Amino acid sequence: MLPNHAWAATNIVLSTDDLQQQIDAAAPGDVMVIQSGAYSGNISITKPLSFVRSGTNVVQWLGTASINSTGKVTMVQMNFSLAVTVVGGAELLIQDSILNTTLNVTGGKVTVKRSNVAGRLDVASGEFTGLRMTNAGGVYAVATVGTGRQFVMAQSSADYVSITGYKSWLAYNTFRQLYQLDCNTLIVGNKGTFTQTPNGAHSVLDAQNCTIRAYNNVLVTSATSQSSVVWSVSIYGFRLTSCNGEIANNTIWCSVSAYDGWWESVLMYARGIQSFGGGPILVKGNAIYAISSRSLAGGADYQSAYAVVGGPEIAELSYCRFETTHGVNGVTPYQCSFGGLGLNGDYTPAFNSPCIDAGPPEASFKDRDGTRNDIGFTGGPLYQPNGATTSNPLLFLLMPAQRQVWKNAQPTLDVETTATAGH
């Protein structure tokens, strides 16, 4: 993690020192070994340096930290109280650290490993990699469309993730909602869970104008009304607008329900997958639960729950299993089946589930053990049972070379080797 320059010096920073003065006096490439303690004042870093903690107690940066360096800055086991900002072409690695604040990235390249970012994480035109990162304030990344900027997040957790204009790769994360606009995206092994309060339309995964490849994800969304109110709610697993790509071997669970209340007026919509234009989209091997229910003494209501709603942009809907109130709408299923999914509480198939060995029969879809594809998120060659928790680095180039999803598709996103090693 630290620079291997023959000329690099090691500088010891004591808790009684002025941290900014020590930084200004250091030479590019030096290692700053910082004694435990609290360091006040706003800090500016304009040269490549490495910061490591001395001892086991906390090193707390009380002021803001601004990084505008022409080389790489590395920070290991640091705690930050106020905003951390990266500008220009700076490169920053934050590892095993705690940011009780925001992280703002404008240009440059930032990697966050095994660290907690409590505040909002904003990336504007910079490249970003988050590995085993925890975020509570939301992740917002915006790049100019067509620049090929890369956004990677793996084995991380975040509340809300919004990505615009990136070539993105998301694997084995947990989130509440994911929104993508104008992206080329590969999404593997994530779990999204969103509970909707009454009124409104919300999706677990919402994509617009994207090329999207989504495999082995679990998307769960539900909404329940239990009071006498006028209630209108729409929930979606995947909501795709003007997209193309492949949605394969995912498990989608959508449930809306209303109980009690004589005067309640209820509009309830549940959609496992909803598409609006674009295409072609291939939908294969998905297990979809889409149910709406109501138990009321009276009131006017309208409810619909479809597993899949779309049009000609869905070029193929095949080898899926649906447990749904109203079936599918606007698209003709091929070799799909209807009825109970037979899932356990963690959405894995039970031993006698009809989803087992019922997915796409093509060799490229076979499960990792060589048997026929299982419908749902546990099926196919990309499924990693311990992907979200393993201490081993993930394999980033996941797609088998012989599998072409659709013509001229780019099946993988390149991630530099150093980003995967030991994360």
C-alpha positions, 0 to 999 in steps of 0.5 A, spaced: 500 500 500 505 504 501 510 507 496 516 503 494 521 509 492 528 509 494 528 516 496 522 516 500 523 518 507 519 516 513 517 522 517 514 521 525 509 526 526 508 527 534 501 529 537 504 536 539 506 537 532 503 542 527 500 537 522 500 542 516 507 544 517 510 537 517 506 536 511 509 542 507 516 540 510 515 533 507 518 531 500 514 527 495 513 520 496 514 520 503 511 516 509 508 520 514 507 516 521 502 519 525 502 518 533 495 517 536 491 524 538 487 529 535 490 534 530 486 541 529 486 545 523 484 544 516 489 540 512 491 541 504 495 536 501 498 538 494 504 532 493 504 524 493 504 522 501 502 516 505 499 517 512 499 511 517 498 510 524 503 509 529 500 505 535 493 502 536 489 508 538 485 513 534 488 519 529 483 524 529 483 529 523 479 535 526 479 540 520 477 539 513 482 535 508 483 537 501 487 533 496 490 536 490 496 532 488 499 530 482 501 523 485 498 518 489 496 520 496 494 514 501 491 514 508 491 508 512 487 508 519 485 515 519 479 518 522 476 524 519 471 529 523 470 534 517 469 534 509 474 530 505 475 533 498 479 531 492 480 535 486 483 536 480 487 530 478 489 527 485 489 520 486 487 518 493 486 511 497 483 511 503 483 504 507 481 502 514 479 509 516 472 512 518 470 518 515 464 521 520 463 526 514 462 527 507 467 525 501 467 529 495 471 527 489 471 532 483 476 529 478 481 524 479 481 517 482 479 515 489 479 508 492 475 507 499 477 500 502 474 497 508 472 504 510 466 507 513 463 514 510 458 516 514 456 522 510 454 523 503 459 521 498 459 525 491 463 523 485 463 528 479 467 526 473 472 522 477 473 515 477 471 511 484 472 504 487 469 502 493 471 495 496 468 493 503 465 500 504 460 502 508 456 508 507 450 511 510 449 518 507 448 516 500 452 515 494 452 520 488 456 519 482 455 524 475 460 523 469 459 526 462 456 521 458 461 517 453 467 519 457 468 512 459 469 514 467 469 508 471 465 506 477 466 500 481 463 498 488 463 491 491 462 487 497 459 494 500 453 497 503 449 503 502 443 506 503 441 510 496 446 509 490 445 514 484 450 513 478 450 517 471 454 517 465 459 511 468 461 505 466 459 501 472 460 495 475 457 493 482 457 486 485 455 483 492 453 490 495 447 491 499 443 497 498 436 500 499 435 503 492 439 504 486 438 509 480 442 509 474 442 514 468 446 513 461 450 508 464 453 501 461 453 497 467 454 490 470 450 488 476 452 482 479 450 478 486 447 485 489 441 485 494 436 491 494 431 491 500 426 497 500 420 498 504 415 503 501 411 508 506 404 509 503 403 513 497 408 514 491 412 510 486 419 507 487 423 502 485 429 498 488 433 498 481 431 504 476 435 504 470 434 509 464 438 510 457 442 504 460 446 498 457 444 493 463 446 486 465 444 484 471 445 477 474 444 473 481 441 479 484 435 479 489 430 485 489 425 485 495 420 491 495 413 491 499 408 496 501 403 496 506 397 500 508 394 499 515 390 506 516 384 509 513 387 514 508 387 515 501 393 511 498 396 510 492 402 506 491 407 503 485 413 499 487 417 495 482 423 491 482 426 493 476 424 499 472 427 500 465 426 506 461 429 506 454 434 500 456 437 494 453 441 488 455 440 482 459 436 481 466 438 473 468 437 469 474 435 474 479 430 473 484 425 479 485 419 479 490 414 485 490 408 485 495 403 490 496 397 490 501 392 494 505 388 492 511 383 495 515 379 501 514 372 502 511 373 509 508 379 507 504 381 508 497 386 504 494 391 504 488 396 498 488 401 496 483 406 491 483 411 490 478 417 485 478 420 488 471 417 494 468 420 496 461 418 502 457 421 502 450 428 501 448 431 494 447 432 489 446 432 486 453 433 479 454 429 476 460 431 469 462 431 465 468 428 469 473 424 468 479 419 473 480 413 474 486 408 479 485 402 479 489 397 485 491 392 483 496 387 487 500 382 485 506 377 491 507 370 492 509 369 497 504 372 502 500 373 503 492 380 500 490 384 498 484 390 493 484 394 490 479 400 485 480 404 483 474 411 479 474 413 482 467 410 488 464 413 491 457 412 491 450 416 489 443 423 492 447 423 485 451 425 481 445 425 474 450 422 472 456 423 465 457 425 460 462 422 464 468 417 462 474 412 467 476 408 467 483 403 473 481 396 475 482 395 478 474 401 474 470 405 478 465 402 484 460 404 486 453 409 480 452 409 473 450 413 468 455 416 462 452 417 456 457 415 460 463 411 457 468 406 459 474 405 457 481 409 457 487 416 459 487 418 454 493 423 459 496 426 459 503 426 465 508 433 467 505 430 467 497 434 460 496 430 455 493 427 449 497 430 442 496 423 441 492 423 448 489 420 447 482 425 453 480 431 447 481 434 445 474 428 449 470 432 455 468 435 456 461 438 450 458 444 453 454 451 450 456 453 458 458 447 458 463 449 452 467 450 452 474 457 452 477 457 445 478 455 443 471 448 442 472 442 445 468 441 452 470 436 454 477 431 459 476 433 465 481 439 468 484 442 462 485 442 459 478 448 460 473 455 460 472 456 467 476 453 465 482 458 466 488 454 463 495 459 467 499 460 473 495 458 478 500 462 476 505 468 472 503 475 475 505 477 473 498 478 478 493 472 477 488 474 475 481 472 482 477 472 479 470 466 474 471 463 473 464 465 467 460 468 469 454 464 464 450 458 467 452 455 473 448 449 476 451 447 480 445 451 483 438 457 487 440 456 487 447 462 488 452 461 482 457 466 485 462 469 491 465 476 492 466 478 493 473 486 494 475 489 488 478 491 492 484 484 494 486 482 487 487 488 484 491 487 483 498 481 488 498 
